[in-house]
Structure formats: C-alpha cells, structure tokens
C-alpha cells in the first residue's frame, strides 16, 4: 500500500508541476489608472516628452541624461547660432565662412539640405505667419528669403543697407526691420511683397532692436551714438531718441511693466526705459562689459552676461536692483531663457562651455563642455544656444570645431520599486513608452508638466500604485512603487501555487482511497499449529471469566 501511494503521489506532483508552469506562463497582466504620484494635475502630457532613451515624437533623436551632449552634427565653417522652426522641428544654421545655411532635422539630427546664401550670412529670423526665414548677408548688403516648405526653392535676395544685421520681426504687421550698421539706418521689408517698403535713418552703428507690442513701436540700439531710436511701426518714422549709457549692445522687453532694458557694454550699466514715456527711469550698475540681457517672465528677473568680469548679474524687474551675481565661464555670450525647463543658458566662448543656471534658485545647475578644446578666443567658440521648442533640448554651434552639439534637456524622473525579490524583472512606462529592468529603478527624461505612468504586475506581485498621473516640475522627481504578493491563501507567493494545491488535494484523495481499501479487506486466518482446525470446525472457545 505504501509503495502504491508513493508512486501515485510522485505522479500527481509531476503533473501538478506541469499545470503550475502552464498557469504561470499564461497569466495575464493589467494596468488601471487611478490618480496619484509626483503631483496632482488634470493636464494632458506634453507631446515632446522623453522616456528611457525614446522621444515621444514621430521620430527618435539621440537622448541622454539632462545637460549632457548626446550628439555632434557637422556643419559649415564657423557656424552661428541656430534658428528653430516650430512648424517642422528643423534647425537652420548659417555658416558665414561657407556662405550657406544648413538645414538639420530636429527629430533625427540628419543634415537635410544646404541653402546657398550671400557673403557672411547672419543668424536666420523665423516668420511664423509665412513659415519663411530671413537671412541677412552682411558683406552682400542683402537679405535672403528661405521657404523651407518648398524643397526645390532657390532663395531670393532683397537689397538693403550696408552691413545688415539679423532682421527683427513685427508680428502685428508681419514686417521685418533690418538694422544696417554701416549706413546707420533700418530697412523695412514687407513679407507679403518681399520688398523694402521703407528706409528709416537712426543713430550710428545700429546693432539690434526689440519690438514692443503694447505701443506698436520698435526700439533700436545704436552702439556708436549711445542712444536708442524709437520707431513707429504705423508710420515708419523715428518718434524719439533716448540717450542711454556708453556702448549699448542689446535690449530686452518686459511685457508686464512695459520697460525696455538696455545693456551698456562700455559704461557697465543697464538703462531702464519706460516705453509709455520713452525716458530712462533708472540706471543700474552691473558687471564689467555687459554683452547681453534677457528677461524671464516666469520669475520677473533679468539676466545680464558680463563679458570681462565673467559672470551674470541677476536683476529684479520690480525693484530694479541686483539680486545676485553668478560666476560663469570666459567671455560669456548673451543669455538665453528656456521657458520649458525654467533655466538660463550662457555660452562661454573662450572657455568652450555652456553654463546652465536655474531661473528659480539663481544657482548653477551644470557646466557643459562644448567642442573638443577651449578656443581661447573672444570671437570663436560656442555661440548663443537655441532651445528646441518640441522637446526642450539645447543646440549649441561651435565655430572652432564647425559642429553643432545637441544637449539633452528635460527633467530626470525616477520610478523605483520595493518588495520584489532581487533581480526579478518588472516593467514601467511613462506616456505609453515601456521599459523593463531587473534593477530597483527606471530613469526617464521628461519635460516639466503632466505625465502618465504605469507599473505592471511582476509574476504574482502587484504594484501599488499601479498607474496614475504625475506632475513633474523643474526639479528631479521620484515615485515609489510598492510590490506585494496576494494574501488569499497560506500557500500563495510562488509560481507553483496552483500546482502545489492541486498536488496536495490529489494526494489526500489517494491516501483516503488507500486507507479505505485497507479497512474493507477481510483478515486472513492463520493455520492452527495443533492441526485441530483443519477439519473445518472452529476450535472451542474458553469460557470467559
């Protein structure tokens, strides 16, 4: 009986093991979407989020940790700052020594095309109304017009003044204003006719301008005459000339206060012009040789790059005072505000790097090497960066290596687990992009905003929270997923739960059957040694006492 029972039990266990393996292999997983995680939100996730090395966009560019160079793209000779086209995601980079504009796909980093320009093309100006780009050719004294949506298009040229700088767009009238540094005037180009409709005399050596939509006026900074010319966009005439500091180079506009800020490179100051009265209301001392100024509307601060003192002055737009001074690299260029990641980028030409500043804390987040070696030049090296409006990446042209580096933008968001056995695989996703790991965490690079996450079951372990909505800010974010086993039976917790239970039940049944046979079987009569019982009659019983 015992041998038969053991044989039956062994067979049952073998069969149950096969059943258990079948159950584990064909188990289904599901993911629900309750609301929990890094924050609460009702917004849909942005289109350009990055997750685990994959861009959530039609095509996949190289990605990596935030503030790291993930690709380097060959360009023409001595490239200037790129211009981003938000309609097609392409970047347009002018190379003055090659006299062309290169078209780089922002989704694949492929060199798509080259447009032949005039001599020494400046950084292109993008017109969102027409989708065209305008390129000032400094030594040809003209402006080339590029229509990127026509692949066989040959750029046309519009004659302007002497030594033109990059055009400034008036989004109200869709006209472009071209400061001509050597002729001391501004050419006005109509986008509809692709021709010059006015030539406006201004001060000496006009550098650049800023458009103020509140009064429909253009403010032109004149480096040689130390003043700012105010042009009426309606009449194409100068209505005011505002004296500022010595050597004004750049401007910025505050849409809330209506003030215009002018960086004076020789007098080491910033002039504040009230656009309603066209008068200087305050002059603020900053660092040595301020080259550029940028306004951050999110924080209400001004960032001024000081070339000689190698730092950035941070000003309060409301108090008009210097809040702090941030050390950067050598020969810093005009700062660029990244409204996607709430950061400020400063290219350091002579030290071959880009300094990343948090606009919230006014601290240095990272210093990114650009190019192979520092250029030790005040003219050549990393140019002013450009932010990719689709995914928050940064593009920096280097005029020494003749390449453009892609710097990964976004915020690092981590999903980490607890409760799984060491080395057990688990899967998580952000915005539908899945990643599986045997480790304890998965890192995602995303843009600030709302994102959807999911953590799938792993074997018999379920995740809590299994999924939800996450609001990611400008700082690194993390969410904890707790895995646990169901407590429905004392035998749960392994892949062989169902088979083990079946084996125990079948073994119990077999044991019961075997015992039943043993109970019902009649006993054998042993032979009587005296031989008296052989006659067939039973022996006499002794009387009981």
MIPALUM-299324 format. One line per 4 residues: number of its first residue (from 1); their letters; for each residue x, y, z of C-alpha. Coordinates in pm, 1 decimal. Last residue first. Example, Ala and Ser with C-alpha at 12.3 -4.5 7.8 and 13.67 -1.06 7.14 Angstrom:
2
2) SA) 1367.0,-106.0,714.0 | 1230.0,-450.0,780.0
This chain:
545
545) XXXX) -1414.4,-1510.7,3312.5 | -1499.7,-1602.4,2962.7 | -1537.7,-1962.4,2876.9 | -1265.5,-2090.8,2650.6
541) XXXX) -1365.2,-2104.8,2290.5 | -1386.7,-2438.7,2110.9 | -1198.9,-2463.6,1786.1 | -1378.0,-2390.5,1461.5
537) XXXX) -1492.2,-2683.6,1251.2 | -1319.4,-2727.2,915.8 | -1131.2,-3043.7,998.5 | -804.5,-2842.7,973.2
533) XXXX) -868.3,-2659.0,1296.2 | -724.4,-2926.3,1514.8 | -388.7,-2915.5,1338.4 | -207.8,-2818.4,1656.0
529) XXXX) -25.9,-2538.2,1473.0 | -355.9,-2379.5,1369.4 | -317.8,-2208.0,1029.4 | -350.2,-1818.0,1026.6
525) XXXX) -683.8,-1687.2,925.3 | -655.5,-1378.5,686.5 | -848.7,-1063.8,770.6 | -1124.9,-930.2,539.1
521) XXXX) -1035.7,-612.6,327.0 | -1267.0,-310.4,399.9 | -1025.4,-111.3,617.1 | -724.3,-141.7,382.6
517) XXXX) -926.1,-45.9,78.0 | -1049.2,267.6,252.7 | -698.9,359.8,362.6 | -580.9,353.4,1.8
513) XXXX) -873.2,563.1,-117.1 | -813.2,821.8,153.1 | -445.1,845.3,70.5 | -521.2,893.3,-296.7
509) XXXX) -769.7,1171.0,-214.6 | -518.3,1341.3,10.6 | -253.2,1317.2,-258.9 | -493.9,1466.8,-512.5
505) XXXX) -565.7,1761.6,-284.4 | -198.7,1818.5,-201.9 | -97.9,1804.5,-569.6 | -372.1,2050.4,-668.5
501) XXXX) -252.0,2296.1,-403.5 | 104.3,2264.0,-526.8 | 3.6,2311.0,-889.2 | -191.6,2628.9,-816.7
497) XXXX) 84.3,2783.2,-604.8 | 375.2,2683.0,-831.9 | 487.1,3034.9,-929.4 | 534.3,3119.7,-564.9
493) XXXX) 364.1,3354.9,-318.1 | 45.6,3185.9,-223.7 | 40.3,2879.3,4.7 | -130.0,3042.2,305.2
489) XXXX) -411.1,3157.0,74.6 | -560.5,3489.9,-47.6 | -264.5,3702.8,75.3 | -169.6,3847.3,-266.2
485) XXXX) 202.9,3925.9,-303.3 | 336.9,4283.1,-273.9 | 512.4,4544.4,-490.8 | 540.3,4905.9,-370.5
481) XXXX) 600.0,5164.7,-642.7 | 786.6,5473.5,-520.1 | 782.1,5792.0,-730.6 | 1070.4,6028.6,-796.2
477) XXXX) 1117.4,6377.6,-942.3 | 1424.1,6583.2,-1034.8 | 1349.9,6956.3,-1021.9 | 1168.6,7170.6,-1279.5
473) XXXX) 827.8,7026.4,-1201.5 | 673.0,6692.9,-1291.2 | 301.6,6635.3,-1234.1 | 233.0,6264.0,-1241.3
469) XXXX) -93.1,6091.7,-1332.3 | -153.5,5732.9,-1229.5 | -52.1,5370.8,-1250.7 | -21.1,5051.3,-1044.5
465) XXXX) 13.3,5243.6,-720.3 | 70.4,4993.9,-572.4 | 214.9,4717.3,-782.7 | 111.7,4350.9,-790.7
461) XXXX) 337.9,4051.7,-736.8 | 237.6,3706.3,-864.4 | 466.1,3737.6,-1165.9 | 551.5,4106.7,-1195.8
457) XXXX) 243.6,4327.1,-1221.3 | 275.9,4634.6,-1444.2 | 375.5,4983.7,-1331.5 | 215.9,5268.4,-1529.9
453) XXXX) 287.2,5640.9,-1561.9 | 100.4,5931.4,-1721.9 | 272.6,6268.8,-1747.2 | 177.7,6629.5,-1670.5
449) XXXX) 433.1,6909.2,-1697.5 | 807.0,6964.9,-1694.8 | 962.3,6778.3,-1986.5 | 1067.7,6418.9,-1942.1
445) XXXX) 1384.5,6212.1,-1903.4 | 1300.5,5874.3,-1750.4 | 1502.6,5665.6,-1504.2 | 1399.7,5314.3,-1402.3
441) XXXX) 1467.5,5180.9,-1051.2 | 1548.9,4867.4,-846.6 | 1719.1,4663.4,-1113.6 | 1598.2,4377.1,-1332.8
437) XXXX) 1457.1,4624.7,-1582.8 | 1177.9,4662.9,-1837.0 | 1092.5,4991.3,-2011.0 | 760.2,5088.7,-2166.3
433) XXXX) 663.1,5406.1,-2355.2 | 292.4,5479.7,-2305.3 | 325.4,5826.2,-2151.6 | 570.0,5690.7,-1894.0
429) XXXX) 609.6,5315.3,-1858.9 | 707.9,5054.9,-1602.2 | 807.6,4688.7,-1627.2 | 947.1,4445.2,-1371.9
425) XXXX) 1213.8,4175.5,-1381.5 | 1321.1,3994.6,-1064.1 | 1687.0,4052.3,-979.1 | 1640.2,4086.6,-604.2
421) XXXX) 1298.1,3969.3,-494.6 | 1032.2,4238.6,-538.1 | 910.1,4448.7,-245.4 | 1031.6,4795.9,-334.8
417) XXXX) 1027.5,4970.1,-669.5 | 1166.7,5289.9,-817.8 | 1027.1,5524.1,-1085.7 | 1265.6,5813.5,-1148.2
413) XXXX) 1209.7,6142.4,-1332.1 | 1509.7,6338.0,-1464.3 | 1397.8,6668.1,-1611.7 | 1418.3,6789.7,-1970.6
409) XXXX) 1704.9,6886.3,-2195.7 | 1964.7,6674.9,-2369.3 | 2237.4,6886.4,-2527.5 | 2271.6,6861.1,-2905.9
405) XXXX) 2608.1,6987.1,-3026.7 | 2655.0,7176.9,-3352.8 | 2983.6,7136.9,-3537.8 | 3243.4,7357.2,-3703.4
401) XXXX) 3505.1,7257.4,-3442.0 | 3603.1,7620.1,-3373.7 | 3270.2,7790.9,-3456.0 | 3081.6,7573.7,-3206.7
397) XXXX) 2704.3,7575.6,-3251.3 | 2492.4,7496.4,-2945.6 | 2154.5,7322.6,-2962.4 | 1958.6,7268.7,-2641.5
393) XXXX) 1684.2,7011.7,-2595.5 | 1345.2,7117.3,-2456.1 | 1147.1,6861.3,-2656.0 | 945.5,7046.5,-2919.5
389) XXXX) 1061.9,7404.7,-2860.5 | 1425.3,7312.7,-2925.8 | 1620.8,7579.0,-2737.8 | 1894.7,7775.1,-2914.9
385) XXXX) 2235.6,7848.4,-2764.7 | 2449.3,8163.2,-2822.3 | 2772.5,8052.0,-2989.3 | 3035.0,7811.1,-2856.3
381) XXXX) 3381.7,7907.3,-2983.6 | 3520.7,8185.9,-3199.3 | 3530.6,8561.0,-3142.4 | 3675.5,8621.5,-2794.4
377) XXXX) 3926.2,8344.4,-2848.7 | 4091.9,8094.0,-2618.2 | 3915.0,7824.3,-2823.8 | 3870.7,7575.9,-2542.2
373) XXXX) 3918.7,7221.3,-2673.3 | 3699.1,6947.4,-2823.6 | 3371.2,7130.8,-2865.5 | 3120.4,7215.9,-2591.8
369) XXXX) 3177.9,7125.5,-2227.6 | 2856.9,7159.6,-2020.4 | 2860.3,7340.2,-1687.6 | 2563.6,7239.1,-1474.2
365) XXXX) 2292.4,7362.1,-1238.2 | 2448.3,7698.0,-1149.6 | 2230.3,7879.0,-895.9 | 1970.7,8151.6,-942.8
361) XXXX) 1723.5,7934.7,-746.0 | 1422.1,7957.3,-974.7 | 1594.0,8059.0,-1300.9 | 1829.1,7764.8,-1261.0
357) XXXX) 2151.3,7844.1,-1444.6 | 2318.6,7621.9,-1705.9 | 2667.5,7735.5,-1808.7 | 2775.4,7639.6,-2160.8
353) XXXX) 3137.8,7557.4,-2236.6 | 3437.9,7624.3,-2459.8 | 3633.1,7855.5,-2230.3 | 3667.3,8140.3,-2481.1
349) XXXX) 3307.5,8143.1,-2597.2 | 3124.0,8085.0,-2270.6 | 2767.3,8015.9,-2378.4 | 2507.2,8113.6,-2118.8
345) XXXX) 2186.2,7915.8,-2073.1 | 1903.0,8014.2,-1837.7 | 1661.8,7758.6,-1695.4 | 1287.4,7726.4,-1643.6
341) XXXX) 1276.9,7389.4,-1822.8 | 1027.0,7493.7,-2091.3 | 1080.1,7872.1,-2054.5 | 1445.8,7838.7,-2153.3
337) XXXX) 1594.8,8187.6,-2120.5 | 1902.3,8257.5,-2336.2 | 2193.6,8466.0,-2208.2 | 2406.9,8690.2,-2431.7
333) XXXX) 2763.2,8550.0,-2464.1 | 3004.6,8481.3,-2177.9 | 3371.0,8559.8,-2243.7 | 3526.5,8307.2,-2001.5
329) XXXX) 3297.0,8088.8,-1794.5 | 3029.7,8164.1,-1533.3 | 3019.6,8323.4,-1186.5 | 2668.0,8422.8,-1069.7
325) XXXX) 2596.1,8769.1,-926.7 | 2294.7,8827.0,-704.2 | 1982.5,9037.0,-656.9 | 2086.3,9349.0,-847.1
321) XXXX) 1816.8,9615.2,-814.5 | 1529.5,9733.6,-1032.2 | 1275.5,9651.1,-755.4 | 1016.0,9509.9,-996.1
317) XXXX) 1247.7,9375.4,-1265.1 | 1476.7,9217.7,-1005.3 | 1824.4,9185.3,-1151.0 | 2056.1,8883.1,-1183.1
313) XXXX) 2411.0,8974.6,-1291.8 | 2594.9,8702.5,-1481.8 | 2969.8,8647.6,-1451.0 | 3296.6,8651.7,-1642.2
309) XXXX) 3405.7,9001.7,-1532.2 | 3501.3,9095.0,-1889.4 | 3197.6,8956.5,-2071.4 | 2918.9,9042.5,-1826.9
305) XXXX) 2601.0,8847.4,-1906.5 | 2283.9,9015.6,-1777.3 | 1989.1,8808.8,-1656.7 | 1671.9,8999.8,-1573.9
301) XXXX) 1411.5,8866.3,-1332.7 | 1032.2,8857.1,-1318.2 | 1039.5,8485.6,-1230.1 | 818.8,8346.8,-1507.1
297) XXXX) 870.7,8645.9,-1740.3 | 1244.4,8582.3,-1764.4 | 1410.6,8882.1,-1933.8 | 1739.4,8855.2,-2122.4
293) XXXX) 2037.2,9096.2,-2137.9 | 2355.9,9073.6,-2340.5 | 2714.2,9196.9,-2359.4 | 2771.6,9360.7,-2020.3
289) XXXX) 3135.1,9475.3,-2018.3 | 3221.5,9458.6,-1647.0 | 2946.4,9368.4,-1404.4 | 2626.7,9559.8,-1324.3
285) XXXX) 2540.5,9919.0,-1231.8 | 2167.7,10002.1,-1273.5 | 2045.6,10318.3,-1449.5 | 1686.3,10419.8,-1377.4
281) XXXX) 1380.8,10586.7,-1531.2 | 1522.0,10646.8,-1878.2 | 1252.5,10813.8,-2089.2 | 1033.9,10687.4,-2373.4
277) XXXX) 716.2,10791.8,-2186.3 | 499.5,10479.1,-2223.0 | 801.4,10260.6,-2304.9 | 972.4,10332.0,-1973.6
273) XXXX) 1343.7,10285.6,-2045.9 | 1569.8,10112.7,-1792.3 | 1943.0,10150.7,-1864.6 | 2174.9,9867.5,-1762.8
269) XXXX) 2530.0,9958.6,-1667.2 | 2892.9,9875.4,-1733.5 | 2968.3,10211.9,-1902.5 | 3132.0,10041.1,-2200.5
265) XXXX) 2893.4,9748.1,-2264.2 | 2564.8,9930.2,-2199.1 | 2290.1,9663.8,-2171.2 | 1949.9,9820.4,-2245.5
261) XXXX) 1626.7,9721.5,-2069.6 | 1286.0,9818.6,-2210.3 | 1001.6,9859.7,-1960.6 | 638.5,9780.0,-2039.2
257) XXXX) 584.4,9666.1,-1680.0 | 422.1,9334.2,-1763.6 | 566.2,9269.9,-2110.7 | 924.6,9328.7,-2000.6
253) XXXX) 1143.3,9388.1,-2307.6 | 1511.4,9310.8,-2362.5 | 1789.5,9502.4,-2537.7 | 2144.4,9457.3,-2664.6
249) XXXX) 2472.4,9636.9,-2736.2 | 2477.2,9986.5,-2587.6 | 2832.6,10125.7,-2596.9 | 2808.0,10411.8,-2347.9
245) XXXX) 2491.4,10454.4,-2142.8 | 2147.7,10566.1,-2264.2 | 2009.5,10866.5,-2454.0 | 1654.4,10810.1,-2589.7
241) XXXX) 1574.1,10923.9,-2944.0 | 1200.9,10958.1,-3011.7 | 939.5,10940.3,-3289.2 | 1155.9,10782.4,-3558.5
237) XXXX) 930.4,10716.3,-3859.0 | 788.1,10404.5,-4022.9 | 436.1,10549.3,-3981.6 | 249.1,10256.8,-3822.6
233) XXXX) 553.4,10075.5,-3687.3 | 656.3,10389.1,-3500.2 | 1031.4,10382.3,-3446.8 | 1209.5,10459.3,-3117.4
229) XXXX) 1585.1,10513.0,-3161.9 | 1800.6,10414.6,-2863.6 | 2115.7,10607.0,-2775.7 | 2489.6,10580.2,-2734.9
225) XXXX) 2574.6,10719.6,-3081.4 | 2803.5,10436.2,-3195.9 | 2617.4,10143.4,-3037.4 | 2272.1,10243.3,-3159.2
221) XXXX) 2000.2,10026.9,-3001.2 | 1674.0,10019.7,-3198.2 | 1338.8,10016.6,-3013.2 | 1045.6,9927.2,-3239.9
217) XXXX) 694.6,10050.0,-3166.9 | 343.5,9909.4,-3170.6 | 258.9,10061.9,-2829.8 | 184.2,9744.0,-2634.5
213) XXXX) 356.6,9527.9,-2897.4 | 710.7,9641.0,-2809.0 | 953.5,9513.9,-3075.1 | 1321.6,9479.8,-2986.8
209) XXXX) 1618.4,9601.2,-3187.2 | 1973.5,9515.6,-3294.4 | 2308.0,9671.1,-3366.4 | 2264.3,10022.5,-3505.4
205) XXXX) 2609.1,10173.3,-3578.3 | 2526.4,10543.6,-3556.1 | 2171.0,10658.5,-3491.7 | 1855.1,10607.4,-3698.4
201) XXXX) 1755.6,10682.3,-4060.4 | 1448.7,10478.1,-4173.4 | 1436.1,10301.9,-4510.4 | 1084.0,10197.8,-4612.7
197) XXXX) 886.0,9940.9,-4816.1 | 1173.9,9706.6,-4899.3 | 1048.9,9403.5,-5092.7 | 922.8,9052.0,-5031.8
193) XXXX) 570.0,9172.2,-5124.0 | 371.3,8999.1,-4848.1 | 661.5,8984.0,-4601.7 | 717.6,9357.8,-4626.8
189) XXXX) 1078.8,9452.3,-4557.2 | 1171.2,9765.6,-4355.9 | 1536.8,9873.7,-4384.9 | 1688.2,10044.3,-4079.3
185) XXXX) 1954.9,10312.1,-4099.8 | 2309.5,10398.8,-3995.4 | 2477.9,10301.7,-4322.7 | 2748.4,10088.9,-4160.6
181) XXXX) 2529.6,9901.7,-3908.3 | 2224.4,9835.9,-4125.0 | 1948.8,9731.8,-3881.1 | 1690.5,9519.0,-4069.5
177) XXXX) 1325.5,9554.8,-3964.6 | 1086.3,9282.8,-4080.8 | 716.1,9328.9,-4144.0 | 437.6,9095.5,-4039.5
173) XXXX) 223.1,9396.0,-3934.8 | 147.6,9264.4,-3584.8 | 432.2,9011.2,-3554.2 | 697.5,9282.4,-3615.0
169) XXXX) 1005.0,9070.6,-3687.1 | 1364.0,9178.4,-3623.4 | 1620.3,9118.1,-3900.1 | 1976.7,8993.6,-3829.0
165) XXXX) 2240.9,9257.3,-3904.5 | 2296.2,9443.2,-4229.9 | 2641.5,9566.8,-4337.3 | 2534.2,9847.3,-4573.0
161) XXXX) 2164.3,9892.9,-4642.7 | 1910.2,9658.3,-4804.6 | 1885.1,9461.0,-5130.8 | 1640.7,9168.0,-5120.0
157) XXXX) 1765.2,8826.3,-5231.0 | 1557.3,8524.5,-5333.9 | 1628.0,8177.6,-5201.5 | 1604.0,7894.4,-5456.7
153) XXXX) 1320.2,7657.5,-5365.1 | 1341.6,7293.7,-5473.1 | 1227.1,7160.1,-5134.6 | 942.0,7409.8,-5090.5
149) XXXX) 829.8,7405.1,-4723.9 | 1158.6,7565.5,-4619.2 | 1083.8,7896.1,-4796.4 | 1412.3,8084.8,-4749.4
145) XXXX) 1440.8,8462.9,-4805.9 | 1788.5,8613.2,-4847.3 | 1863.2,8965.3,-4720.5 | 2110.7,9198.6,-4889.2
141) XXXX) 2424.4,9400.3,-4831.1 | 2649.6,9126.5,-4971.5 | 2902.1,9156.5,-4686.3 | 2649.6,9115.1,-4404.9
137) XXXX) 2413.4,8864.7,-4565.5 | 2094.4,8898.9,-4356.8 | 1888.7,8577.7,-4354.0 | 1508.4,8577.8,-4348.1
133) XXXX) 1324.0,8252.5,-4285.8 | 977.2,8164.0,-4411.1 | 691.3,7987.8,-4232.4 | 455.6,8262.1,-4352.2
129) XXXX) 298.5,8364.6,-4021.5 | 571.2,8207.8,-3807.3 | 844.8,8432.5,-3953.6 | 1186.2,8296.6,-3847.7
125) XXXX) 1499.7,8512.0,-3843.4 | 1819.3,8345.1,-3964.8 | 2154.6,8402.5,-3787.0 | 2383.8,8609.2,-4011.7
121) XXXX) 2512.4,8518.0,-4359.4 | 2872.6,8620.7,-4436.4 | 2858.9,8662.3,-4814.1 | 2533.7,8570.3,-4988.9
117) XXXX) 2349.2,8246.2,-4931.3 | 2347.7,7892.5,-5075.0 | 2092.7,7674.7,-4896.7 | 2208.5,7340.6,-4757.0
113) XXXX) 1994.8,7032.3,-4701.1 | 1881.8,6756.2,-4463.6 | 2180.4,6706.8,-4232.5 | 2024.8,6443.1,-4007.8
109) XXXX) 1980.7,6513.9,-3638.2 | 1677.0,6278.1,-3639.1 | 1391.4,6478.4,-3488.7 | 1540.8,6827.3,-3512.6
105) XXXX) 1627.5,6773.5,-3877.4 | 1919.1,6999.6,-3963.3 | 1904.4,7251.2,-4250.7 | 2237.2,7418.7,-4322.8
101) XXXX) 2255.2,7784.1,-4429.0 | 2537.3,7881.3,-4663.7 | 2821.9,8125.7,-4714.5 | 3089.7,7874.6,-4605.9
97) XXXX) 3275.3,8128.3,-4390.8 | 2948.1,8275.4,-4261.0 | 2792.2,7938.6,-4165.7 | 2419.3,7986.0,-4102.5
93) XXXX) 2229.6,7721.5,-3906.2 | 1863.9,7638.5,-3962.7 | 1702.9,7390.6,-3723.3 | 1406.8,7172.5,-3813.6
89) XXXX) 1105.1,7090.9,-3593.8 | 860.4,7127.7,-3883.6 | 630.7,7406.9,-3764.2 | 838.9,7514.0,-3462.4
85) XXXX) 1134.7,7621.2,-3682.1 | 1440.1,7664.5,-3458.4 | 1720.3,7906.3,-3551.1 | 2082.4,7804.5,-3499.2
81) XXXX) 2356.5,8027.6,-3355.0 | 2645.7,8092.6,-3593.7 | 2860.9,7836.8,-3772.7 | 3235.7,7895.8,-3828.7
77) XXXX) 3274.1,7683.7,-4146.1 | 2985.9,7457.1,-4243.8 | 2825.1,7196.9,-4021.3 | 2897.5,6856.0,-3868.7
73) XXXX) 2646.8,6740.1,-3601.1 | 2751.0,6637.5,-3250.1 | 2511.7,6422.0,-3047.0 | 2415.4,6340.5,-2687.8
69) XXXX) 2588.0,6622.2,-2500.1 | 2466.1,6602.5,-2140.2 | 2250.9,6855.7,-1957.4 | 1976.0,6604.8,-1873.5
65) XXXX) 2069.8,6236.8,-1911.8 | 2053.7,6100.4,-2265.4 | 1874.1,6135.1,-2597.2 | 1954.8,6078.0,-2964.2
61) XXXX) 1667.1,6172.4,-3194.6 | 1366.3,5942.0,-3242.9 | 1098.3,6021.7,-3496.5 | 722.6,6090.6,-3476.5
57) XXXX) 757.2,6217.5,-3118.5 | 770.8,6055.6,-2777.8 | 1150.0,6055.4,-2781.6 | 1297.0,5726.7,-2658.7
53) XXXX) 1602.6,5693.6,-2436.2 | 1416.0,5589.3,-2125.6 | 1137.5,5840.9,-2168.6 | 1148.5,6179.9,-2336.7
49) XXXX) 843.7,6404.8,-2351.9 | 773.6,6608.0,-2664.0 | 397.9,6570.5,-2686.2 | 317.2,6720.9,-2349.0
45) XXXX) 104.2,6510.7,-2112.6 | -261.0,6612.9,-2077.2 | -341.3,6844.7,-1786.7 | -561.2,6743.6,-1494.5
41) XXXX) -289.4,6752.5,-1233.3 | -192.8,6624.4,-890.9 | 169.8,6562.8,-802.9 | 457.3,6315.5,-818.2
37) XXXX) 224.7,6016.0,-796.7 | -151.7,5951.5,-775.2 | -464.9,5938.2,-988.1 | -601.9,5590.5,-1061.4
33) XXXX) -520.4,5437.8,-1399.4 | -553.9,5060.0,-1413.2 | -298.4,4821.6,-1557.4 | -349.2,4459.1,-1649.2
29) XXXX) -147.0,4139.8,-1655.2 | -248.0,3793.0,-1770.4 | -111.2,3456.0,-1652.8 | -33.8,3219.1,-1938.0
25) XXXX) 318.6,3121.2,-1836.2 | 244.5,3097.8,-1463.0 | -63.0,2877.0,-1514.7 | 119.7,2642.1,-1751.8
21) XXXX) 410.0,2606.1,-1513.3 | 163.5,2521.5,-1236.5 | -2.1,2257.4,-1452.9 | 334.2,2098.3,-1532.0
17) XXXX) 422.4,2095.2,-1164.5 | 82.3,1941.6,-1088.9 | 152.3,1653.1,-1327.1 | 484.9,1580.0,-1164.2
13) XXXX) 333.2,1610.7,-817.2 | 48.4,1373.4,-906.9 | 287.5,1111.4,-1045.6 | 502.0,1125.6,-732.5
9) XXXX) 190.9,1093.1,-513.2 | 73.4,786.5,-707.2 | 407.9,614.2,-673.0 | 420.9,698.9,-303.6
5) XXXX) 71.4,558.1,-250.5 | 148.7,235.7,-435.5 | 462.4,178.8,-228.4 | 271.9,245.3,93.9
1) X) 0.0,0.0,0.0
